[in-house]
Amino acid sequence: MVLVHGEEDRTVPVEHLESLQCVALGRGQAWRIPGRGHSDCHLEPGFAARIRRFLTDSLDWQESKDSKAGAA
């Protein structure tokens, strides 16, 4: 799970990010973006690359897990 939250969000308090991060129990990543609001985080330089990297890493982990389960 990747959680992205703009620190200037006036719709959803940043404390919600922290609550969700606790629920994720370390299985995810949280990215607080200074100067961004509720619906403009995607405009952050490097946003797409960071999300792509997270997804690629997650899929690589799942494929590795699946191949180990198949070998057992």
C-alpha beads as a LAMMPS data file, in Angstrom:
LAMMPS data file: protein, C-alpha beads

72 atoms
71 bonds

1 atom types
1 bond types

-500.0 500.0 xlo xhi
-500.0 500.0 ylo yhi
-500.0 500.0 zlo zhi

Masses

1 110.0

Atoms # bond

1 1 1 0.000 0.000 0.000
2 1 1 1.270 3.461 -0.801
3 1 1 -0.298 6.431 0.940
4 1 1 0.152 9.864 -0.613
5 1 1 -0.997 12.983 1.207
6 1 1 -0.513 16.680 0.596
7 1 1 0.395 18.508 3.786
8 1 1 -1.789 21.458 2.751
9 1 1 -4.887 19.239 2.299
10 1 1 -7.881 21.057 3.796
11 1 1 -10.334 18.240 2.943
12 1 1 -8.710 15.246 4.659
13 1 1 -6.527 16.009 7.700
14 1 1 -2.932 14.776 7.535
15 1 1 -3.628 12.902 10.792
16 1 1 -5.671 10.451 8.709
17 1 1 -2.490 9.528 6.846
18 1 1 -0.825 8.768 10.148
19 1 1 -3.788 6.627 11.281
20 1 1 -3.766 4.641 8.036
21 1 1 -0.013 4.230 8.271
22 1 1 -0.481 2.565 11.674
23 1 1 -3.075 0.213 10.190
24 1 1 -0.693 -0.747 7.353
25 1 1 1.699 -2.127 10.003
26 1 1 4.810 -1.400 8.010
27 1 1 3.558 -3.097 4.833
28 1 1 3.264 0.153 2.988
29 1 1 4.841 3.502 2.374
30 1 1 3.623 6.944 3.331
31 1 1 4.576 9.995 1.330
32 1 1 3.720 13.405 2.790
33 1 1 4.157 16.104 0.185
34 1 1 4.802 19.620 1.491
35 1 1 2.949 22.400 -0.299
36 1 1 0.386 20.091 -1.912
37 1 1 -3.311 19.938 -1.190
38 1 1 -6.110 17.429 -1.629
39 1 1 -6.028 16.968 -5.386
40 1 1 -2.690 18.168 -6.693
41 1 1 -0.165 15.610 -5.385
42 1 1 0.137 14.158 -8.885
43 1 1 1.710 17.455 -9.977
44 1 1 4.713 16.880 -7.701
45 1 1 7.932 16.399 -9.699
46 1 1 8.840 12.719 -9.679
47 1 1 5.333 11.605 -8.634
48 1 1 4.792 9.150 -11.498
49 1 1 8.303 7.701 -11.188
50 1 1 7.901 7.146 -7.453
51 1 1 4.513 5.448 -7.855
52 1 1 5.850 3.334 -10.744
53 1 1 8.837 2.267 -8.607
54 1 1 6.529 1.300 -5.729
55 1 1 4.318 -0.769 -8.047
56 1 1 7.272 -2.441 -9.744
57 1 1 8.855 -3.330 -6.398
58 1 1 5.519 -4.642 -5.107
59 1 1 4.924 -6.791 -8.189
60 1 1 8.487 -8.133 -8.080
61 1 1 7.958 -9.081 -4.419
62 1 1 4.652 -10.813 -5.202
63 1 1 6.160 -12.755 -8.134
64 1 1 9.047 -13.876 -5.928
65 1 1 6.607 -14.953 -3.205
66 1 1 4.432 -16.832 -5.727
67 1 1 7.392 -18.658 -7.258
68 1 1 8.608 -19.769 -3.828
69 1 1 5.123 -21.051 -2.953
70 1 1 4.993 -22.999 -6.214
71 1 1 8.347 -24.632 -5.477
72 1 1 7.189 -25.896 -2.072

Bonds

1 1 1 2
2 1 2 3
3 1 3 4
4 1 4 5
5 1 5 6
6 1 6 7
7 1 7 8
8 1 8 9
9 1 9 10
10 1 10 11
11 1 11 12
12 1 12 13
13 1 13 14
14 1 14 15
15 1 15 16
16 1 16 17
17 1 17 18
18 1 18 19
19 1 19 20
20 1 20 21
21 1 21 22
22 1 22 23
23 1 23 24
24 1 24 25
25 1 25 26
26 1 26 27
27 1 27 28
28 1 28 29
29 1 29 30
30 1 30 31
31 1 31 32
32 1 32 33
33 1 33 34
34 1 34 35
35 1 35 36
36 1 36 37
37 1 37 38
38 1 38 39
39 1 39 40
40 1 40 41
41 1 41 42
42 1 42 43
43 1 43 44
44 1 44 45
45 1 45 46
46 1 46 47
47 1 47 48
48 1 48 49
49 1 49 50
50 1 50 51
51 1 51 52
52 1 52 53
53 1 53 54
54 1 54 55
55 1 55 56
56 1 56 57
57 1 57 58
58 1 58 59
59 1 59 60
60 1 60 61
61 1 61 62
62 1 62 63
63 1 63 64
64 1 64 65
65 1 65 66
66 1 66 67
67 1 67 68
68 1 68 69
69 1 69 70
70 1 70 71
71 1 71 72
